[in-house]
Amino acid sequence: MTQLNQAAKDAKQASRQAAHLSHEQRCRALRSMARALIAHKDIILSANEVDLAIAKEAVAAGEMSEPLAARLKLTEQRLIELADGIKQIAAMDDPLGKVLMSSEPQPGIHLSKVTVPIGVLAVIFESRPDALPQITALAVKTGNALLLKGGREAAKSNRILFDVTQKAIEDVMPAHLIHLIESREAMGELLKMDDEIDLVIPRGSSELVRAIQQQTKIPVMGHAEGICHVYVDEHADPQMALNICLDAKTNYPAACNAVETILVHDHHHGPWLDQLCDELTTSNVSIYAGPNMALKKGFPPAPSLHWEYSDLAVTLELVPNLDHAIEHINTYGSGHTDTIVTESEDRAHEFLQKVDSASVFHNISTRFADGFRYGFGAEVGISTGRLHARGPVGLDGLVTYAYRAKGHGYLVGKKHKKIWPVRAASLMQLF
Amino acid sequence: MTQLNQAAKDAKQASRQAAHLSHEQRCRALRSMARALIAHKDIILSANEVDLAIAKEAVAAGEMSEPLAARLKLTEQRLIELADGIKQIAAMDDPLGKVLMSSEPQPGIHLSKVTVPIGVLAVIFESRPDALPQITALAVKTGNALLLKGGREAAKSNRILFDVTQKAIEDVMPAHLIHLIESREAMGELLKMDDEIDLVIPRGSSELVRAIQQQTKIPVMGHAEGICHVYVDEHADPQMALNICLDAKTNYPAACNAVETILVHDHHHGPWLDQLCDELTTSNVSIYAGPNMALKKGFPPAPSLHWEYSDLAVTLELVPNLDHAIEHINTYGSGHTDTIVTESEDRAHEFLQKVDSASVFHNISTRFADGFRYGFGAEVGISTGRLHARGPVGLDGLVTYAYRAKGHGYLVGKKHKKIWPVRAASLMQLF
């Protein structure tokens, strides 16, 4: 058995122990973690300085991108925010032991469906070392074991954050619940361990997510693509439509819930569309044209209708009606988040019913698709998979359930027969 | 694009159409299917005769096992039962459009989480042709598209059942919702289509399930193993314990929820254990001994503690206490179904909390783990996976959810600004 196998095996056992700690115990570990991040801020920030210095050299040598290096940086303020976030997770309701269903399917049998931890999660994250305490907090809250694999660009920061958080929870949580995987070769091995690992959660670029999905049979929770649409209907409020298009693109263009394609009903060809183009251009958004749009305007063609810019760029396309808009989204979208702007309740209803995405909105910016904005209190990620958890995922996405039933001797076949105590005679025959 | 790709693409689109048919429309299709099975019983049974004749030759030539051939057989009675089952599915509540959650996370935003079909299911089944109308009925009820891949031993029966059921639903359900895949080579291709197929459901032997799990990255709903345990605690009612052990093994030994290992507390070594062995032997159950048991009795050793007999055979093992029983089950079990027999509420509570299986029982035969017995009205299968659906799976396991939100121009970033109607001057600048 390899070291990693052993770690996963120990982690599974620790998760089973964590599952029946009380909520108060798990919350105590969380509050201790939050305090420790502040108490040890100096050593955390010094370790982070080392990573930053190495990253600076790597950027200078052209071996690391500037944004990747920038995401490494921790500050005292960031540690305070992290600690506050962990205290908020502690304050949330217990995700374990929730009774999802209870019934008496047969007289005298009490059946219940109760939430339990999933088991062993492998979380693979790039750059941002602040992901480590966040994910650890989610795991402690939900009783799951973790195999954490961070990027080597954050090696020192991850190590110290791991040591500090481990020390903080060790009095309460079972040993071996959280593992930091530091060897560079481990990733491939990790992704092959489909018997030991229950769920992989990648935190990073689309490329990372896609690479992981292609390499593993373990379920992956995440999204490789966020090709979101705004459809501006014939009956849209023109002012609202302009504002939603701008917000959905310019508020945070690299976010997965930023709009990538704006579909405009033919009706708006003319002053409204001109104004949209004008406002987008003023906001430094590059406009690319879909096939219908290309006939009418001089914008360069979109690279593809299935395209994620993740930047200040957008595809504009004209559609003749609602059906075409829905068809376009279901064909070229990524099932992440799509919105209609319309004053027609009928049109909105049809759009909400027929667009087959995880989040479908009416008169709301696509940027609303987010676990915190949905009121979940914590966000594990956004999933474009269709099973288990879909769309923004809160703590609920890190639990599964078990059926527990209590009875009084229930048999499926023939009824109880008197076979005890045995008669002396038959006992004698045995010997 | 291959034929199979095209079928999956058409199926996906059909599922999206099926998703917004009314429940009444889907039920009408189901009732029509139920009637058609009876109306066309003669041609169905004749086609079945052809398969049976071929199977008979294959058995004689030693190319097919007798039980496999036996499972092929349809009768008028079986068709009546199938039709009744389909009418029962029609009578159940609509699994689609259920509001799982609704909230107002921001003033004026109404967010709801609503059940929708999963999309495209590939169902791979062996022998039993009656699986075809059953699965078709589950798909029609839940608005899912199906790629059906039956075994070639039931080719004629499957074809006629497919034709009859398709004809019955075609007036209501979208075309291309259900596909019968008949080419022998298709299986490998099917299992590679992880972009097109959302879920694979194998219906057949453990070997089939295991082979499919090993070949695909598509989520698989099912169980390859059912290594279920009965733990007879120190404080068990001896009469109840004997009856539960016997029922769990002998009621249907090939079922996945039959017991494979009986763990007996050391306390019962003596007359009770002798009586258990006697009763098992009387019921033609072969007894194999675990390591602790082997020291005390003359039974042959169990092939492994992780062993599924699926037959009239069982492993007996002695354990010194509850902790050892729980540890044994979590180590050697398959997470399917395990039960404790005890009169102690404390022991029962600990067992229910700590055994990490999909179904955990107190004083109930393992054979109770079944969708119908759980009161689900229909059973898709039993899952030993930990994500999405676990344990006996009802119609709920064939749906996922989407978030739908309605607002009045919600933006994440800066508030609405007045950019419409545009002033004539700024419009002029555009041209």
Interface residues (C-beta under 8 A of the other chain):
Chain A: Q13 R16 A19 H20 S103 P105 Q106 I109 L111 V116 I118 G119 D198 L199 Q213 T216 K217 P219 D237 P238 Q239 M240 L242 N243 I244 D247 T250 N251 Y252 P271 W272 D274 Q275 C277 D278 E279 N330 A348 L352 Q353 K354 D356 S357 A358 S359 V360 F361 H362 N363 I364 S365 R367 F368 A369 R373 Y374 G375 R386 L387 H388 R390 G391 P392 T400 Y401 A402 Y403 R404 A405 K406 G407 H408 G409 Y410 L411 V412 G413 K414 H416 K417 K418 I419 W420 P421 V422 S426 L427 L430
Chain B: Q13 R16 A19 H20 S103 P105 Q106 I109 L111 V116 I118 G119 D198 L199 Q213 T216 K217 P219 D237 P238 Q239 M240 L242 N243 I244 D247 T250 N251 Y252 P271 W272 D274 Q275 D278 E279 N330 A348 L352 Q353 K354 D356 S357 A358 S359 V360 F361 H362 N363 I364 S365 R367 F368 A369 R373 Y374 G375 R386 L387 H388 R390 G391 P392 T400 Y401 A402 Y403 R404 A405 K406 G407 H408 G409 Y410 L411 V412 G413 K414 H416 K417 K418 I419 W420 P421 V422 S426 L427 L430
